[in-house]
Amino acid sequence: MLEGAKVLEAALDAGARVESVYLAPGATTSALCAEVVRRAQAAGVRVFPLAQGVMERVADTVTPQPICAVVASRDVPLESLLEKTFLLVCVDVRDPGNLGSILRSAAAGGADGVVCCQGSADPYNPKVVRASAGALFQVPFALAGEPGEVLDTLGESGYTRLATVARGGEDYATAELPERLALLLGNEAGGLPEELSARSDGGVTIPMAPAAESLNVAMAATVLVFEVARRRRLAGAPGPFEAGAPQPLA
């Protein structure tokens, strides 16, 4: 379930299978809504006008968007991501807003995929979909199993598994970030379990002022994703954007 013309536009752009679209009265007075409805109808999607007040009863937000849609699931098997080089691995990331922001940063920074281990938020939670701002349709993600098993699978597939830790890891600005890299992101309150940190191939830390306890996990993911992107651009590696080219802020 997704809400809003912009997210529906992202779904259509990505070729997602949109099953149905629902319109509040007056929705198509917006040029963007009218255009995405036209595109959906051209693709054979069923469009249902709703009576006054219905959207407010079925939507997830207090003040809902005038358009919502039901879209087929988008996750891929973990095995299909093992051909990639740069993955973000969410271990017990429970806040839907954080997971959505991680997906958004992964897409913007050119990460190859996001792995959601057992215990993390559901990527299909409406709050995740909203926070991802359409990135749910731009970056591959897998719903994986128990974190320890995922860690073993990544190691067997040749990834360097770096644990993100608030203190005691290598400075991210100077740490080696190999080509086949899996960054492990932990729980908002407790971080990564000690046993997983110990089984990883190293730790990386973002230096902070002494008074700061930690960074928000989504913000930390953003810093690290763009550090990897920066190094790959400098190395001339192929990526989603040209080296030195200004990137849009939104």
VENVEN-V679131 format. One line per field, one symbol per residue. ss: DSSP state (h for helix, s for strand, l for the rest). Layout:
ss=???
//
This chain:
ss=lsslhhhhhhhhhllllsssssslllhhhlhhhhhhhhhhhhlllssssllllhhhhhllllllllsssssllllllhhhhllllssssslllllhhhhhhhhhhhhhhlllsssslllllllllhhhhhhhllhhhlllssslllhhhhhhhhhhlllssssslllllsslllllllllssssslslllsllhhhhhhllsssslllllllllllhhhhhhhhhhhhhhhhhhllllllllllllllll
//
